[in-house]
Amino acid sequence: MKSKSIALGLFGLVALGLLLLAAAAQFFQPSPAAHIPPEPAEAAASDTASSAPAGFFAANWNVENLFDTADDPRNRKDNEFLPRNPDTRWTRKRFETKLENLAEVITHMNGGAGPDLLGLEEIENRSVLESLVQKLPGQSYGIVHEDSPDPRGIDTALLYNRALFELVDSRTHRVNLRWHRDTRDILQADFRGPDGRLLHVFVNHWPSRGSGTKQSDPERFTAARTLSRALRPVFQQDTNAHVLILGDFNDEPSSRSVRVVLDVKPYSSRTDIRPDRLYNLTAAKSAQGWGTYFHSFNGRNEFRMYDQIIASGALLRGARIEYQDDSLWIVQPDFMTESRGWRKGAPVSTYRDRDRYQGGYSDHFPIGARFVFIQPSAPDGESQAPEAPAAEADAPVLW
């Protein structure tokens, strides 16, 4: 009897041990979802989705006489910005200060990320652009530039984020003024973006008002007609073309050259717009008294919205890209703004009255706007724009 009890006890202990081992194995086993790594294809797709760009920031800036210190024998007008000039005394040190100041403002844009498209005016040559890009290490910028016939030797140009945009083609459009006088060309650059669509960008610097507004109006009418002719084949090929127009127009959104000759409508909302019409994103703020250029004459001080951003209706509410409402703003950081005196609120320029060097930035403030990438409403996404409410609801916003 005693040996039988011992055997039963040993059997019970063995059974209890087996039960404990099974319970421990069940307790310590990880769940299948926790330890099975994703397939390489799945991981790559996840990384791509998380890093896909949500949109782009487009800006424009007249940088006020970005000249180097080299004497260009083909351009007698560049003598104004040479070390030996008695008024400007444009030395290498002053040129480097100018570049650093411009870079400070450019990197300040877009929440510190810098613009993805930047139209520029008053550029002497490609060399100064290359020097400027070297001061912008945060982005990999490409350059679009062509020498123009302007008598002062100043050109339009465009910087673009090569991580977002692929340059497909570029060209210039000659503005033929009366009596064969020369001015700045209109620069056109065609890009393919990550959304797959073409984006046509035009950079302008229309003739100034130096001889008086009414006297010089016909010259800006000529520039407007030149731009209109350049746009015609773009819209003939695709009535839903994505068009972005940047520049210093030396006129305001309400001026006849912009409003009537170029036929640009003020943009107020995404409703009731046509894909093949042009809309001025700066019109509302201009009507409120905002501006990019500080003008003073006969004791009267005012801001004028010379720098503008204009877009086609298809870009504002179109397939795959659209404008983010109310994102347009004048880039006006405190460090480039006059803080006192009668010019309080104006940009700190490089010179005051040409001969008083103050080491500033430009006589214009930049202007910028945000656009977002959206999902197309149709498989091709090319022939028609999605309805505005659905596009707005689905639009991912990065900023």
Secondary structure, DSSP 8 states (H G I E B T S, - for coil): -HHHHHHHHHHHHHHHHHHHHHHHHHHH---HHHH----HHHHHHHHHHHHS--EEEEEEEEEEEE--SS--TT-GGGGGGSTT-TTT---HHHHHHHHHHHHHHHHHTGGGT--SEEEEEEE--HHHHHHHHHT-TTS-EEEEE-----TT--EEEEEEETTT-EEEEEEEE----GGG-----EEEEEEE-TTS-EEEEEEEE---STT-HHHHHHHHHHHHHHHHHHHHHHHHH-TT-EEEEEEE-SS-TTSHIIIIIS-EEE---SSS--TTSEEETTHHHHHTT--SEEEEETTEEEEE--EEEEEEHHHHH-SSEEE-TT--EE---GGGB--SSTTTTSB--SEETTTEE-----SB--EEEEEEE---SSSS-SSS---HHHHHHH-----
